[in-house]
Amino acid sequence: MDVLPANVLDNVKVVKSPSADNPSDFSGGIVNIETLSLPDKNEWRAQFTLGGDFQTIGNRFLSQEQTESRLLGFNRNANGLPNAVKIEHLDRGSFSVAERMEITKQLPYNFYPQEYTQYSPNWKLQLMRTNRIKLKSKKAFLGTSHLVTVENTYESRTLRRSSIMTFPFVARILNFSDETFLQTLRTSALNNFTYGNENGLRIDLKTLFVNNAEYGVLYRQGKAIPGAYGENGVYENVAFKQYSTNNTFRDFFISSLNIKLPIQNENIEWTIGGNLNFSRFLDQDRKSALLTRDDNPTGTTTTFNFKEDNVATMDQLRFG
């Protein structure tokens, strides 16, 4: 719903009973969002919005180092894993320690995100063009609607977390906080074409494409309280920091063709419909670095024994 403005919505229908013109994977119900078919008039419309919030504007923001321009989310190579790693190891469900170490050697070592002060605002640009055309015969019409949306948003959150041990006694064993930083780039395009005539013939062709790219960083820090034993590999009096970078991409394409054929002198309406749906989800690049140190809470000095663990996991492409 962030993609489609209200002026291109014709109807929103909730269908709870299956019928022949619904997709074959109909289950509990369908929310059918019908976009504009026949515009009321010819017009151009442009909308540009700026925004932000106090958690991002003027505050610290973490982002993975950009090796290439992100190009509104279309450049999947920016901060991406090498192609050999993504293809060769996609079908493996699990890896041994030796295999993980070998794969890690192939990865770009930009695990640690860059820190900067965020002054860029959230922005969104929408361009819309609608046409209602009477054809030469004046007994037929053609309607077109075109919409392009581009947006860039930033989000930052802090979540305080604790872990509780219940055996052999109830005790708090970990105190830590998660800071998440997320930049979202989204581009979408909608194109609708409608033809009709006075005899009742109606042809609708509608398409929608959306590209969504998310570049995220998770910064986790905390300490194991005395009594902790082996929680997530962190023992008593051990402090830790963890950086995770995560690039996630999703795009989908939806197209539908509907034809209404009138039958003279009969109260019957025939509808021939066809739908094409394609979506792709790719968690392209998820990498983490974990730093731990031993802490001596009773002494006057602290010894630092850092351990760095570089781990990367790749998710498969999913098609629907």
C-alpha positions as CSV (number, residue, x, y, z in Angstrom):
1,M,0.0,0.0,0.0
2,D,3.0,2.3,0.3
3,V,3.5,1.9,-3.5
4,L,0.0,2.9,-4.7
5,P,-1.4,6.3,-3.9
6,A,-5.1,6.7,-3.3
7,N,-5.8,8.4,-6.7
8,V,-4.9,5.2,-8.6
9,L,-7.2,2.9,-6.5
10,D,-10.5,2.1,-8.0
11,N,-11.8,-0.5,-5.5
12,V,-10.5,-2.7,-2.6
13,K,-12.6,-5.9,-2.4
14,V,-12.5,-8.7,0.2
15,V,-13.4,-12.0,-1.4
16,K,-14.2,-14.8,1.0
17,S,-15.6,-17.4,-1.4
18,P,-13.6,-18.9,-4.3
19,S,-14.8,-18.4,-7.8
20,A,-13.4,-19.1,-11.3
21,D,-11.9,-15.6,-11.8
22,N,-9.7,-15.9,-8.7
23,P,-6.1,-17.3,-8.6
24,S,-5.7,-21.0,-8.1
25,D,-4.0,-20.6,-4.8
26,F,-7.1,-19.1,-3.2
27,S,-7.2,-20.2,0.4
28,G,-8.9,-18.4,3.3
29,G,-9.7,-15.3,1.2
30,I,-8.3,-12.6,-1.1
31,V,-7.9,-8.9,-0.7
32,N,-8.3,-7.7,-4.3
33,I,-6.8,-4.2,-4.9
34,E,-8.2,-2.9,-8.2
35,T,-6.3,-0.1,-9.7
36,L,-7.7,2.6,-11.9
37,S,-9.0,1.4,-15.3
38,L,-10.7,4.4,-16.9
39,P,-9.5,7.8,-15.8
40,D,-12.0,10.7,-15.6
41,K,-9.7,13.1,-17.4
42,N,-6.3,13.7,-19.0
43,E,-3.8,15.0,-16.5
44,W,-0.3,15.0,-15.2
45,R,0.3,14.8,-11.5
46,A,3.6,15.1,-9.5
47,Q,4.1,14.7,-5.8
48,F,7.3,15.1,-3.8
49,T,7.5,14.6,-0.1
50,L,10.3,15.1,2.5
51,G,10.4,13.7,6.0
52,G,12.4,12.4,8.8
53,D,12.4,11.5,12.5
54,F,14.5,12.4,15.5
55,Q,16.1,8.9,15.7
56,T,17.9,9.4,12.4
57,I,18.2,13.1,11.5
58,G,21.4,14.5,13.0
59,N,22.2,11.2,14.8
60,R,24.7,8.4,14.4
61,F,23.9,6.0,11.6
62,L,25.8,2.8,10.7
63,S,26.0,1.6,7.1
64,Q,28.0,-1.0,5.3
65,E,30.8,0.5,3.2
66,Q,29.6,1.1,-0.3
67,T,32.0,-0.4,-2.8
68,E,29.7,0.6,-5.7
69,S,26.8,3.0,-6.2
70,R,23.5,1.5,-5.1
71,L,21.5,3.1,-8.0
72,L,18.1,3.2,-6.2
73,G,18.4,-0.4,-5.2
74,F,18.9,-1.9,-8.7
75,N,22.6,-2.5,-8.4
76,R,22.7,-5.9,-6.7
77,N,26.5,-5.9,-6.9
78,A,26.8,-3.2,-4.3
79,N,28.1,-4.8,-1.2
80,G,27.2,-8.2,-2.6
81,L,28.8,-11.6,-2.2
82,P,31.0,-12.9,-5.1
83,N,29.0,-14.7,-7.7
84,A,31.1,-17.9,-7.3
85,V,30.1,-18.0,-3.6
86,K,26.4,-17.4,-4.3
87,I,26.0,-20.0,-7.0
88,E,28.4,-22.7,-5.9
89,H,27.1,-22.9,-2.3
90,L,23.4,-22.2,-2.7
91,D,22.1,-25.7,-2.4
92,R,24.1,-26.6,0.7
93,G,22.0,-26.8,3.9
94,S,24.9,-26.9,6.3
95,F,28.6,-26.4,6.4
96,S,31.4,-27.8,8.5
97,V,33.8,-25.5,10.3
98,A,36.5,-26.1,7.7
99,E,34.0,-25.3,4.9
100,R,32.8,-22.1,6.6
101,M,36.4,-21.0,7.0
102,E,37.1,-21.7,3.3
103,I,34.0,-19.9,2.1
104,T,34.8,-16.9,4.4
105,K,38.2,-16.4,2.6
106,Q,36.3,-15.7,-0.6
107,L,34.3,-12.9,0.9
108,P,35.0,-9.2,0.9
109,Y,36.1,-8.1,4.4
110,N,33.9,-5.2,4.8
111,F,32.1,-6.7,7.9
112,Y,32.5,-3.5,10.0
113,P,30.0,-0.8,9.0
114,Q,31.0,2.8,8.7
115,E,29.7,5.3,11.2
116,Y,28.5,8.8,10.1
117,T,26.0,11.4,11.1
118,Q,22.8,11.1,9.2
119,Y,21.5,14.3,7.7
120,S,19.8,12.9,4.6
121,P,16.0,13.1,4.9
122,N,13.4,10.5,3.8
123,W,12.0,11.4,0.4
124,K,9.5,10.1,-2.0
125,L,8.7,11.1,-5.6
126,Q,5.6,10.1,-7.6
127,L,4.8,10.9,-11.2
128,M,1.4,10.1,-12.7
129,R,-0.1,10.4,-16.1
130,T,-3.7,9.6,-17.0
131,N,-5.4,9.7,-20.4
132,R,-9.0,9.2,-21.6
133,I,-9.2,9.1,-25.3
134,K,-12.2,8.9,-27.6
135,L,-11.3,7.0,-30.7
136,K,-12.2,8.1,-34.2
137,S,-15.4,6.0,-34.4
138,K,-16.6,7.9,-31.2
139,K,-18.1,4.6,-30.2
140,A,-15.0,3.3,-28.6
141,F,-12.6,4.7,-25.9
142,L,-9.1,4.0,-24.7
143,G,-7.9,4.7,-21.1
144,T,-4.3,4.7,-19.9
145,S,-2.8,5.2,-16.5
146,H,1.0,5.4,-15.7
147,L,2.6,5.8,-12.3
148,V,6.3,5.8,-11.3
149,T,7.3,6.0,-7.7
150,V,10.8,6.3,-6.2
151,E,11.6,6.6,-2.5
152,N,14.4,6.5,0.0
153,T,13.9,6.0,3.7
154,Y,16.1,5.7,6.8
155,E,15.2,4.0,10.0
156,S,17.0,3.5,13.3
157,R,15.8,1.7,16.5
158,T,17.3,0.6,19.8
159,L,16.1,-2.4,21.6
160,R,17.2,-3.3,25.2
161,R,17.3,-7.1,25.7
162,S,17.9,-9.5,28.5
163,S,18.3,-13.3,28.7
164,I,17.0,-15.2,31.7
165,M,18.3,-18.5,33.1
166,T,15.6,-20.7,34.8
167,F,17.7,-23.7,35.9
168,P,19.0,-24.4,38.5
169,F,17.6,-21.1,39.6
170,V,16.1,-18.0,38.0
171,A,18.7,-15.4,37.2
172,R,19.4,-12.7,34.6
173,I,22.5,-13.9,32.7
174,L,22.8,-11.5,29.7
175,N,22.2,-7.8,29.4
176,F,22.6,-6.3,25.9
177,S,21.2,-3.9,23.4
178,D,20.4,-4.1,19.7
179,E,20.8,-1.1,17.5
180,T,19.4,-1.5,14.0
181,F,20.0,0.8,11.1
182,L,18.0,0.3,7.9
183,Q,18.0,2.1,4.5
184,T,15.3,1.2,2.1
185,L,15.3,2.0,-1.6
186,R,12.1,1.3,-3.5
187,T,11.1,1.8,-7.1
188,S,7.8,0.9,-8.7
189,A,6.0,1.3,-12.0
190,L,2.3,0.8,-12.8
191,N,0.8,0.7,-16.3
192,N,-2.9,0.2,-17.0
193,F,-4.6,0.1,-20.4
194,T,-8.3,-0.2,-21.0
195,Y,-10.3,-0.5,-24.3
196,G,-14.1,-0.5,-24.5
197,N,-16.9,0.3,-26.9
198,E,-20.6,1.0,-26.8
199,N,-21.5,-2.6,-27.3
200,G,-20.1,-3.5,-23.9
201,L,-16.7,-5.0,-25.0
202,R,-14.1,-4.3,-22.3
203,I,-10.4,-5.2,-22.3
204,D,-8.2,-4.4,-19.3
205,L,-4.4,-5.0,-19.2
206,K,-2.8,-4.1,-16.0
207,T,0.9,-4.4,-14.9
208,L,2.8,-3.6,-11.7
209,F,6.5,-3.9,-11.0
210,V,8.1,-3.2,-7.6
211,N,11.8,-3.3,-6.7
212,N,12.6,-3.2,-3.0
213,A,16.2,-3.1,-1.6
214,E,17.1,-2.9,2.1
215,Y,20.6,-2.3,3.4
216,G,20.7,-3.0,7.2
217,V,23.2,-3.1,10.0
218,L,22.7,-4.7,13.5
219,Y,25.1,-3.6,16.3
220,R,24.7,-5.7,19.4
221,Q,26.7,-5.1,22.6
222,G,26.4,-6.4,26.1
223,K,27.9,-8.4,29.0
224,A,27.3,-11.7,30.6
225,I,26.4,-11.3,34.3
226,P,28.2,-13.4,36.9
227,G,26.5,-16.8,36.8
228,A,26.1,-17.0,33.1
229,Y,27.3,-20.2,31.6
230,G,27.6,-20.8,27.9
231,E,24.7,-18.6,26.8
232,N,25.3,-18.1,23.0
233,G,28.9,-19.0,23.6
234,V,29.4,-16.1,26.1
235,Y,30.5,-17.1,29.6
236,E,30.5,-15.4,33.0
237,N,32.2,-12.0,33.0
238,V,32.6,-11.8,29.2
239,A,31.6,-8.7,27.3
240,F,30.9,-8.8,23.6
241,K,30.2,-6.7,20.6
242,Q,28.6,-8.0,17.4
243,Y,28.2,-6.4,14.0
244,S,25.9,-7.8,11.3
245,T,25.3,-6.4,7.9
246,N,22.4,-7.6,5.8
247,N,21.4,-6.8,2.3
248,T,18.0,-7.9,1.3
249,F,16.3,-7.5,-2.1
250,R,12.8,-8.3,-3.2
251,D,11.1,-7.6,-6.5
252,F,7.9,-8.7,-8.1
253,F,5.9,-8.3,-11.3
254,I,2.2,-8.7,-11.6
255,S,0.2,-8.6,-14.8
256,S,-3.5,-9.4,-15.5
257,L,-5.6,-9.4,-18.7
258,N,-9.4,-9.4,-18.4
259,I,-11.8,-9.4,-21.3
260,K,-15.6,-8.9,-21.0
261,L,-17.5,-10.2,-24.0
262,P,-21.1,-9.0,-24.2
263,I,-24.0,-11.3,-25.4
264,Q,-26.9,-9.4,-26.9
265,N,-30.3,-9.7,-25.4
266,E,-29.1,-12.0,-22.6
267,N,-28.5,-11.2,-19.0
268,I,-25.2,-13.0,-19.1
269,E,-21.7,-11.5,-18.6
270,W,-18.7,-13.5,-19.7
271,T,-15.3,-12.8,-18.2
272,I,-12.1,-14.3,-19.6
273,G,-9.2,-13.6,-17.3
274,G,-5.5,-14.4,-17.1
275,N,-3.0,-13.5,-14.5
276,L,0.8,-13.6,-14.4
277,N,2.7,-13.3,-11.1
278,F,6.5,-13.4,-10.6
279,S,8.3,-12.5,-7.4
280,R,11.9,-12.9,-6.3
281,F,13.4,-12.6,-2.8
282,L,17.1,-12.6,-2.3
283,D,18.9,-12.3,1.0
284,Q,22.0,-11.6,-0.9
285,D,24.6,-10.8,1.7
286,R,24.4,-11.5,5.5
287,K,27.7,-11.1,7.3
288,S,28.7,-10.8,11.0
289,A,31.7,-10.2,13.1
290,L,31.8,-11.0,16.8
291,L,34.2,-9.5,19.3
292,T,34.4,-10.8,22.9
293,R,36.7,-9.9,25.8
294,D,37.3,-11.3,29.3
295,D,36.5,-8.9,32.1
296,N,37.7,-9.0,35.6
297,P,35.1,-7.2,37.7
298,T,37.0,-7.6,41.1
299,G,40.4,-6.3,40.0
300,T,41.8,-2.9,39.1
301,T,42.9,-4.0,35.6
302,T,41.0,-5.6,32.7
303,T,42.5,-8.1,30.4
304,F,41.4,-8.0,26.8
305,N,41.3,-11.3,24.8
306,F,39.6,-10.5,21.6
307,K,38.1,-13.2,19.4
308,E,36.9,-12.4,15.9
309,D,34.5,-14.8,14.2
310,N,33.7,-14.0,10.6
311,V,30.6,-15.9,9.4
312,A,28.5,-15.4,6.3
313,T,25.3,-17.2,5.3
314,M,23.5,-17.1,2.0
315,D,19.8,-17.7,1.4
316,Q,18.4,-19.2,-1.8
317,L,16.4,-17.5,-4.4
318,R,12.7,-18.1,-4.0
319,F,10.3,-17.9,-6.9
320,G,6.5,-17.8,-6.8
